[in-house]
Amino acid sequence: RRQVDRHRRPPVTPASIPQPATVQPTMDRRSWYMPKRAADDLARAVAELHYDTRQPKHAVLAELVAAALLHLPEVSANLRSL
């Protein structure tokens, strides 16, 4: 009769290695060029709201973008009049 070593681990093969679940990223980094004054004004607004609300800067920026998107037709009209 053959004895089985119960403490012996099975061999590791690529198929036996658990794969991490695919997770969609919730954050993204993008880069756009803009006039320095606009970038400075945006940074100042983000900093002011961050310190006033104690919310993370990424949340503040998301809210600023959401507010701007609510006014997209006005922004479009302003750009057409340049």
C-alpha positions, 0 to 999 in steps of 0.5 A, a space after each residue: 500500500 502506498 503512503 500519501 504525504 498529506 503535507 506535500 503541496 501539489 506542484 504550482 502550474 500557471 493554471 493553478 495560480 489564482 488570477 486577480 479579478 479584472 477591475 475597471 479603474 475608477 480614476 484616470 490621469 489625462 493631460 491637456 495643454 491650456 493657457 497658463 492663466 487658465 491653469 493657474 485660475 483652475 489650480 487656485 479654485 481647486 485649492 480654495 475649494 479643497 481647503 474650504 470643504 476638506 474634500 480631496 482635490 480629485 473630488 473638487 475637480 470632478 465637481 468643477 467639471 460637472 458644473 461646467 458640463 451643465 453649462 455646455 451650451 453656454 460654453 459652446 456659444 462663447 467658443 463660437 463667438 471668439 
